[in-house]
Amino acid sequence: MLQYSTAGESHGRGILALVDGLPAGLEIDTKLIDAELARRQGGYGRGGRQQIETDRAELLTGTWRGQTLGSPVALWVHNRDYRIEQMDDLERPRPGHGDLSGAVKYLGPIRAILERASARETAGRVAAGALARQLLAPLGMSALGYVVEIGPIAIESGPGTIDEHRALRDQSELYSLNPKEDDRLKNLIDQFRSDGDTLGGVIEVRVEGVPFGLGTHAQWDRKLDGRIAQAVMAVQAIKGVEIGLGFDAARRPGSEVHDPIQFDPRQKAMNTLGFVRPTNHAGGLEAGMTNGQPIVVRAAMKPIATLGQPLESINLQTKKPENASYERSDICAVPAASVILENVVAFEVARAVIDKFGGDHVDEMVARWRLFQEMAARR
């Protein structure tokens, strides 16, 4: 089973990601990992921390001459802003953070909670996802995350291939598919900055080239839509997850929700095996399994909880009302979150690929994938 865990604090020595379960023989391009880390640091609306750090991933274990060994891979992202031992505790918990709940739960300081709960930890998740997604490329799969709403503004986008959309996304400071909207959205973010407030938004992730049969209906905790939903919901500040139509499916009749099944022999050689759909309301997943259509996931990100004009709180020493403490923060981290979600979704898809096709070496896994395509086509 492919899995990962992270360690590290926001102002500690750095962030560690330990990835276990990758097959041997996978060529690793660290430039691709570093590019995702750099994108995570970008996007309009970020705070001062991103001017300090220059995130790079160092491979500590699990590779030899640029290839995986089949053993755990450790990725290290160094923190330049390493000063945790000199930092004071917070006396006034911030609404929207885990400050109060964590301090009560662990019978300790707020500092211990915020340092680990910080979104700085997601540098490890991005590194892990960017590593694992390199397993998807040989199988013709690719993932793309982008912003579809900032605050109250929905961002219109047109049709296009995933490569065309990636090119548009990379032109946008908001990581949307409509760079022409950037100026209007930047003005909105600037207004919230001057007001001491913050902005959230909605992110979409699409994975294309996905074959039939990733995930399973057999057990609830192995359903791929459930795994993806958990991975996305576990990212800091994410408060809602949809797959396909999501909540809108509850507002429509069944005839407008389910995707008709058609057959086109011209597409029989593709991952669809010739089965095509005129719509993809299911978001590529039915009964916990991929159905040959693109996976489409959306997530709602709440506004960052640290406000320049802090909300009311309590001084934990005096128990008297005071404004919440302030820690350096972003104004709008939705673009950065789109990078995180793209990579955590890609990791879950890579995990499902290994669950389905196995293999101790990547060549063995690719051979099993091809054999499955042949057997499914004959079936």
C-alpha positions in Angstrom: 0.0 0.0 0.0 1.2 3.5 -0.9 1.1 5.8 2.1 2.8 8.8 3.6 3.2 10.8 6.8 4.6 14.2 7.6 6.5 15.6 10.5 7.7 19.1 11.4 6.6 22.4 12.7 5.9 25.8 11.0 9.0 27.4 12.6 10.9 24.3 13.3 13.9 23.0 11.4 11.8 21.9 8.4 9.1 19.6 7.1 9.6 15.9 6.5 7.5 13.6 4.3 8.0 9.9 4.5 6.5 8.0 1.5 6.3 4.2 1.7 5.1 1.8 -0.9 6.5 3.1 -4.2 7.7 0.4 -6.6 11.4 0.2 -7.4 12.7 1.6 -10.7 10.7 4.8 -10.8 12.7 7.6 -12.3 12.4 10.6 -9.9 12.7 14.2 -11.2 13.2 16.4 -8.2 12.7 19.5 -10.4 9.1 18.5 -10.8 8.7 18.3 -7.0 10.5 21.6 -6.5 8.3 23.2 -9.2 5.1 22.2 -7.2 6.7 23.5 -4.0 7.4 26.8 -5.7 3.8 27.0 -7.0 2.5 26.3 -3.5 4.5 29.4 -2.3 3.0 31.5 -5.1 -0.4 32.9 -6.0 -1.7 36.4 -5.3 -2.7 37.1 -1.7 0.1 35.2 0.1 1.8 36.6 3.2 5.4 37.5 4.2 6.5 34.0 5.0 6.7 33.2 1.3 9.3 35.9 0.9 11.6 34.2 3.4 11.4 30.6 2.3 12.6 29.0 -1.0 11.2 25.5 -0.7 13.3 22.7 -2.2 12.9 18.9 -1.6 16.0 16.9 -0.6 15.8 13.2 -1.1 17.2 11.6 2.1 16.4 7.9 1.6 14.9 5.4 -0.8 16.7 6.3 -4.1 19.8 5.3 -6.0 21.0 7.1 -9.1 17.7 8.8 -9.5 15.5 5.8 -9.2 13.4 4.5 -6.3 14.6 1.3 -4.5 11.2 0.0 -3.3 12.1 1.2 0.2 10.6 4.3 2.0 11.5 7.6 0.5 12.2 10.5 2.8 11.7 14.1 1.5 13.1 17.0 3.5 12.0 20.7 3.0 14.2 23.0 5.0 12.8 26.0 6.9 14.8 29.2 6.7 12.6 30.8 9.3 13.7 28.4 12.1 13.1 30.2 15.4 10.6 28.1 17.3 12.6 28.0 20.5 12.7 31.9 20.6 9.0 32.4 20.0 6.6 33.2 22.8 3.3 31.5 23.5 -0.1 33.1 22.6 -2.4 34.1 25.4 -5.5 34.8 23.3 -6.7 31.9 21.1 -7.7 32.8 17.5 -11.2 32.0 16.4 -11.2 29.6 13.5 -7.8 28.0 14.5 -7.2 24.9 16.7 -5.6 27.1 19.4 -8.2 26.7 22.1 -9.3 23.2 21.4 -5.7 21.9 21.1 -4.5 23.7 24.2 -7.3 22.2 26.2 -6.9 18.7 24.6 -3.1 18.5 25.1 -3.1 20.5 28.4 -0.3 22.7 27.1 0.5 25.9 25.2 -1.1 27.2 22.1 2.3 27.5 20.5 2.5 23.7 20.5 -0.7 23.5 18.5 -0.3 26.2 16.0 3.2 25.2 15.0 2.0 21.7 13.9 -1.5 22.7 12.8 -0.1 25.4 10.5 -0.5 25.0 6.7 3.3 25.1 6.5 2.9 21.3 7.0 1.4 21.0 3.6 4.8 21.5 2.0 5.3 17.9 3.0 2.0 16.8 1.4 2.8 18.6 -1.8 6.3 17.0 -2.0 4.8 13.6 -1.4 2.1 14.1 -4.0 4.5 15.5 -6.6 6.7 12.4 -6.0 3.8 9.9 -6.3 2.2 11.5 -9.3 5.4 10.7 -11.3 4.0 7.1 -11.2 0.9 8.3 -13.1 2.7 9.7 -16.2 3.8 6.3 -17.6 0.1 5.3 -17.5 -1.1 8.4 -19.3 -2.7 10.0 -16.3 -2.4 13.7 -15.4 -3.8 16.0 -12.7 -4.7 19.7 -12.7 -5.9 21.9 -9.9 -7.2 25.4 -10.4 -9.3 28.1 -8.7 -13.0 28.5 -9.8 -14.2 31.0 -7.2 -12.6 33.7 -5.1 -15.0 35.0 -2.4 -18.3 35.8 -4.1 -16.8 35.9 -7.6 -17.2 32.8 -9.8 -14.5 32.6 -12.5 -15.8 31.6 -15.9 -13.7 29.2 -18.1 -14.1 27.7 -21.5 -13.6 24.2 -23.0 -10.2 22.9 -23.7 -7.8 20.0 -23.2 -6.0 19.5 -19.9 -2.8 20.8 -21.4 -4.5 23.9 -22.8 -6.1 24.5 -19.3 -2.7 24.0 -17.7 -1.2 26.7 -19.9 -4.0 29.1 -18.9 -3.7 28.3 -15.3 0.1 28.9 -15.4 -0.6 32.4 -16.8 -2.8 33.4 -14.0 -1.6 34.9 -10.7 -4.8 33.4 -9.1 -4.2 30.0 -10.7 -7.5 30.2 -12.5 -8.4 29.2 -16.1 -9.2 32.8 -16.9 -6.2 35.1 -16.5 -8.2 38.0 -17.9 -10.1 38.0 -14.5 -6.9 38.4 -12.5 -7.0 42.2 -12.1 -10.5 42.2 -10.8 -9.7 39.5 -8.3 -6.5 41.1 -7.2 -8.4 44.3 -6.5 -10.8 42.4 -4.4 -8.0 40.8 -2.4 -6.3 44.2 -2.0 -9.5 45.6 -0.6 -9.8 42.8 2.0 -6.2 43.3 2.9 -6.8 47.0 3.6 -9.8 46.1 5.7 -7.8 43.6 7.8 -10.0 40.8 6.5 -9.4 37.5 4.5 -11.0 35.7 1.6 -11.8 32.1 0.8 -12.9 30.4 -2.4 -13.5 27.2 -4.3 -11.0 24.9 -6.0 -11.4 22.2 -8.7 -9.1 19.3 -9.4 -9.4 17.2 -12.5 -7.5 13.9 -13.2 -7.6 12.7 -16.8 -6.6 9.4 -18.5 -8.0 7.4 -15.5 -8.7 3.8 -16.4 -11.7 1.7 -15.2 -11.5 0.0 -11.9 -9.4 2.1 -9.5 -10.9 1.8 -6.0 -13.6 -0.8 -5.1 -17.1 -1.1 -3.9 -16.2 -4.1 -1.6 -15.4 -2.1 1.6 -16.3 1.4 2.7 -12.8 2.4 3.6 -11.4 1.4 0.2 -13.8 3.4 -2.0 -11.8 5.8 -4.0 -14.3 8.7 -3.7 -14.1 8.3 0.1 -10.3 8.3 0.1 -10.2 11.4 -2.1 -12.7 13.2 0.0 -10.8 12.5 3.2 -7.5 13.6 1.7 -9.0 16.8 0.5 -11.0 17.5 3.6 -7.9 17.0 5.8 -6.2 20.0 4.1 -6.2 23.0 6.4 -9.2 25.4 6.0 -11.1 23.1 3.6 -14.7 22.9 4.8 -16.5 21.1 2.0 -15.9 18.6 -0.7 -17.9 17.7 -3.8 -17.3 15.0 -6.5 -18.9 15.6 -9.9 -22.2 17.5 -9.4 -21.8 17.2 -5.7 -24.6 19.0 -3.7 -26.3 20.1 -7.0 -27.1 16.4 -7.6 -29.5 16.6 -4.6 -31.4 19.4 -6.3 -32.0 17.7 -9.7 -34.2 14.7 -10.8 -32.4 11.5 -11.5 -32.8 11.9 -15.2 -30.6 15.0 -15.0 -28.0 13.5 -12.7 -26.9 10.1 -14.0 -24.6 9.8 -17.0 -25.9 7.8 -20.0 -23.6 5.0 -21.3 -22.7 4.9 -24.9 -20.2 2.9 -27.0 -17.8 4.4 -29.5 -15.4 1.8 -31.1 -13.1 4.6 -32.2 -12.2 5.1 -28.6 -11.8 1.4 -27.7 -8.0 1.7 -27.4 -8.2 4.4 -24.8 -8.8 4.0 -21.1 -12.5 4.2 -21.7 -12.4 0.9 -23.6 -14.9 2.5 -25.9 -17.5 3.3 -23.2 -18.2 7.0 -23.4 -20.6 9.4 -21.6 -22.1 12.6 -22.9 -21.9 14.0 -19.4 -19.7 13.4 -16.4 -22.0 14.4 -13.5 -20.6 11.5 -11.4 -17.1 13.0 -11.5 -15.6 9.8 -12.8 -16.6 7.7 -9.8 -19.5 5.3 -9.3 -19.8 2.9 -6.4 -16.3 3.9 -5.2 -14.7 2.9 -8.5 -13.4 4.9 -11.5 -15.6 4.5 -14.6 -13.2 5.6 -17.3 -14.2 9.3 -17.1 -12.1 12.1 -15.7 -12.2 12.4 -11.9 -13.5 15.9 -10.9 -13.3 17.1 -7.3 -14.3 20.5 -5.9 -13.4 21.9 -2.5 -14.6 24.9 -0.5 -11.8 26.8 1.4 -12.8 29.1 4.2 -11.1 32.4 4.6 -7.8 32.3 6.6 -8.7 32.6 10.3 -5.9 35.0 11.3 -7.3 38.5 10.7 -5.5 41.9 10.6 -8.6 43.1 12.6 -8.8 40.3 15.1 -12.1 39.0 16.4 -13.1 38.9 20.0 -11.4 36.2 22.2 -10.4 35.6 25.8 -7.1 36.1 27.6 -6.4 32.6 28.9 -4.5 34.0 31.9 -7.1 36.6 33.1 -10.2 35.0 31.4 -11.1 38.6 30.4 -12.3 39.5 26.9 -9.6 40.7 24.5 -9.0 40.7 20.8 -7.4 37.5 19.4 -3.7 37.3 19.0 -2.2 37.9 15.5 0.4 35.8 13.8 1.8 36.6 10.3 -0.7 35.3 7.8 -2.0 35.3 4.2 -5.0 37.3 3.0 -6.1 34.7 0.4 -4.4 31.3 0.1 -6.9 29.8 -2.3 -4.4 29.6 -5.2 -1.8 27.9 -2.9 -4.5 25.5 -1.8 -5.2 24.5 -5.4 -1.6 23.3 -5.6 -2.0 21.3 -2.4 -5.3 19.7 -3.5 -3.9 18.8 -6.9 -1.1 16.9 -5.3 -3.1 15.2 -2.5 -5.7 14.0 -5.1 -2.9 12.8 -7.3 -1.4 10.9 -4.4 -4.7 9.1 -3.7 -5.0 8.1 -7.4 -1.4 6.8 -7.4 -2.3 4.8 -4.3 -5.3 3.3 -6.0 -3.1 2.5 -9.1 -0.7 0.5 -6.8 -3.6 -1.2 -5.1 -5.0 -2.3 -8.4 -1.9 -3.2 -10.4 0.7 -3.9 -7.7 4.2 -4.9 -8.6 7.6 -4.5 -6.9 9.1 -2.8 -9.9 7.5 -0.1 -12.0 8.0 -2.1 -15.2 6.0 -5.0 -13.6 3.2 -2.6 -12.6 3.0 -1.1 -16.1 2.9 -4.6 -17.6 0.0 -5.5 -15.3 -1.8 -2.3 -16.3 -1.4 -3.2 -20.0 -2.6 -6.8 -19.4 -5.7 -5.5 -17.6 -6.5 -3.2 -20.5 -6.2 -6.1 -22.9 -8.3 -8.4 -20.7 -11.0 -5.7 -20.2 -11.1 -5.0 -23.9 -11.7 -8.7 -24.7 -14.3 -8.9 -21.9 
